[in-house]
């Protein structure tokens, strides 16, 4: 069975169009479902201030070009250093993705999760899911 993968635009409501174009930020949709967008909407419902912190951190990292030049890709996940993890500053929201250089430098957001204290298994599962989605994209 063939899986349908589509890159969709990051909602302008959360990141201005000029940022999305300059940095080529997309969300990965798999068979009509976009886990990254679902996570963003959930973050917005849980705590709008936390989402704002996440997006602010995201913008700072883009501005510093850290993502494009650091080998670690901002990740603490040891299984795959290609997975990006965007965190809110002292908050709960996490957004995952990867960098695709197939057609220029594209940041592709895959999924996210709401971090709670002591939930390492949930965090590891979110990293594994991002890795799985990245592998689907490149296959």
Secondary structure, 3 states (H helix, E strand, C coil): CCCCEEEEECCCCCCCHHHHHHHCEEEEEECCECHHHHHHHHHHHHCHHHHHHHHHHHHHHHHHCHHHHCCCCCCCCCCCCCEEEEECCCCCEEEEEEEECCCCCEEEEEEEEECCCCCHHHHHHHHHHHHHHHHHHHC
